[in-house]
Amino acid sequence: MKKSRFTEAQIMGVLRQAEGGMPVPELCREHGVSSATFYNWRAKVRVSGHVDWAMKAKSYSQRRACALAGLTPWEYHQRSKEDQTLNRANL
């Protein structure tokens, strides 16, 4: 697998800029990525959550993954519990 030239912190920074209202084409031009790459990054973060993605794909510790996502470990556990409750309700 090819190594990304962007760190997870940089990817999260780009995604946060987009959430802040910066147009995606302009953002992609500024950072030198295609719009497809941007949307792939966004999909990965949305589907599995950044913490889970960083822990699985990059073998980061939970503490480091939470720090990258701007969460405390306590907040991560609370969100996980809420997700589990929703999953059980949908079964």
C-alpha positions as CSV (number, residue, x, y, z in Angstrom):
1,M,0.0,0.0,0.0
2,K,1.3,3.4,-0.9
3,K,2.1,5.7,2.0
4,S,0.0,8.9,2.1
5,R,1.9,12.1,1.8
6,F,-0.5,13.6,4.3
7,T,-0.6,12.8,8.0
8,E,-3.9,12.1,9.8
9,A,-3.7,15.5,11.5
10,Q,-3.3,17.2,8.1
11,I,-6.3,15.2,6.7
12,M,-8.4,16.2,9.7
13,G,-7.3,19.8,9.3
14,V,-8.5,19.8,5.6
15,L,-11.8,18.2,6.6
16,R,-12.3,20.8,9.4
17,Q,-11.7,23.6,6.9
18,A,-14.4,22.2,4.7
19,E,-16.8,22.0,7.6
20,G,-15.9,25.6,8.3
21,G,-17.4,26.7,5.0
22,M,-14.5,26.7,2.6
23,P,-15.5,25.5,-0.9
24,V,-14.2,22.0,-1.6
25,P,-12.7,22.8,-5.1
26,E,-10.8,25.7,-3.6
27,L,-9.7,23.6,-0.7
28,C,-8.5,20.8,-3.0
29,R,-6.5,23.2,-5.1
30,E,-4.9,24.8,-2.1
31,H,-3.7,21.4,-0.7
32,G,-3.0,19.7,-4.1
33,V,-5.5,16.9,-3.8
34,S,-8.3,15.8,-6.1
35,S,-11.9,16.2,-5.1
36,A,-12.2,12.4,-5.2
37,T,-9.5,12.1,-2.6
38,F,-11.2,14.7,-0.4
39,Y,-14.5,12.8,-0.6
40,N,-12.8,9.5,0.1
41,W,-11.2,11.0,3.3
42,R,-14.5,12.4,4.4
43,A,-16.3,9.1,3.8
44,K,-13.7,7.2,5.9
45,V,-14.1,9.6,8.7
46,R,-17.9,9.5,8.6
47,V,-18.3,5.8,8.2
48,S,-16.1,4.5,11.0
49,G,-15.4,7.6,12.9
50,H,-11.9,9.1,13.0
51,V,-10.9,7.4,16.2
52,D,-11.8,3.9,15.1
53,W,-10.2,4.5,11.7
54,A,-7.0,5.7,13.2
55,M,-6.9,2.8,15.7
56,K,-7.5,0.2,13.0
57,A,-5.7,1.5,9.9
58,K,-2.8,3.2,11.6
59,S,-2.4,1.0,14.7
60,Y,-2.6,4.1,16.9
61,S,-3.3,3.8,20.6
62,Q,-6.7,5.0,21.7
63,R,-5.2,7.9,23.5
64,R,-3.4,9.2,20.3
65,A,-6.4,8.6,18.1
66,C,-8.6,10.5,20.4
67,A,-6.1,13.4,20.5
68,L,-6.1,13.6,16.7
69,A,-9.9,13.7,16.7
70,G,-10.0,16.3,19.4
71,L,-11.8,14.0,21.9
72,T,-11.0,12.9,25.4
73,P,-11.1,9.1,25.9
74,W,-14.2,9.6,28.1
75,E,-16.1,11.4,25.3
76,Y,-15.1,8.6,22.9
77,H,-16.5,5.9,25.3
78,Q,-19.7,7.9,25.7
79,R,-20.2,8.1,22.0
80,S,-19.5,4.4,21.6
81,K,-22.1,3.6,24.2
82,E,-24.7,5.7,22.4
83,D,-23.9,4.1,19.1
84,Q,-24.2,0.6,20.7
85,T,-27.6,1.6,22.1
86,L,-28.8,2.7,18.7
87,N,-27.6,-0.4,17.1
88,R,-29.4,-2.6,19.6
89,A,-32.6,-0.6,19.0
90,N,-32.3,-1.2,15.3
91,L,-32.0,-5.0,15.6
